[in-house]
């Protein structure tokens, strides 16, 4: 870690490259969401979801055909292993009827493969829409609160750049959910309420990292009034680099263990946090502060910092 003792990286000299990388990742995510879409959980999609565990490996194709013949349409996918499946259906009936129907089909078609229905969840379409709207309200409410907080503590340019960086982080993570969702059997990457909680966590983590950088920039601007903005900003990023790397690194290792060892139920949450830490650290170095610098270089007024 000696490279962190007195770092002298030219972060701002490479900001245009960083802008290109960020724009490319966001556009790839948008393209994937447009053509492939997102794998919404039952919270946001509505319907009934049933998790079943078998004693032996299960042939998904045979199971899907048997259920369809019994009138249970929808998707049937492995969930974490070849012995676990998730059934999502728009079955028109109560849960007990669905459970009995599925149990009869499995007992009849797969008598040698004992099964256990672990859970059944049902969400109506109107409730799903309400949950989706509430999630969006929570996310945008958090962004407005962050904008007001950073604006009051620093300056409007800093606040706007911080919120742009959060949008950047969330959009890229959402794009990764679309790109990698369903690619690996152990990583379905569903967008549900826990994912929204992860996005709120990402927003908080990202702005905390960014505020540390902003605080050092403000301090250096007061002490070095006659130096160029670019040098002050770059030195501030280098001075906070060790804190950024150590804090992000330790948190990243913890979340990585959670992602590897966690079950499928919280793997989407862990993936969102994992990617959010990586991208949030990147944005605090290559997005937030560079946006403030470019904005200020085009402005005719001096920065009016508070505090």
Number of C-alpha atoms within 10 A of each C-alpha: 7 7 9 15 11 11 15 14 14 14 18 23 13 12 18 13 12 19 16 11 12 20 14 13 18 21 15 17 22 20 15 19 18 11 9 13 16 21 18 15 20 22 25 24 20 21 20 23 22 20 19 18 21 16 13 13 13 18 11 15 10 12 18 18 14 19 19 13 11 13 14 21 17 16 14 20 19 22 21 18 13 18 17 21 21 18 21 23 19 15 15 12 9 10 15 10 12 19 14 11 15 20 15 13 18 18 13 11 14 16 10 11 15 12 18 12 15 10 10 17 14 17 17 16 15 12 14 18 16 14 18 18 13 12 19 13 12 14 16 12 12 16 21 12 12 20 21 16 13 22 18 14 16 20 20 18 19 25 25 19 23 32 22 18 26 30 14 21 29 24 18 24 26 23 23 23 27 28 20 14 21 16 11 10 15 16 21 23 30 25 23 21 19 19 24 19 17 21 23 21 15 24 25 17 18 26 26 15 22 27 20 16 24 28 16 17 23 20 14 17 19 10 11 11 10 9 11 11 18 18 12 22 24 21 21 22 28 22 19 20 21 18 15 20 15 13 13 17 15 11 14 19 12 11 21 17 11 17 21 12 10 15 14 20 15 15 23 24 25 23 23 27 27 23 22 26 24 16 22 31 24 18 26 27 24 23 26 29 29 25 21 21 20 14 14 16 14 8 10 8 8 8 16 11 17 10 9
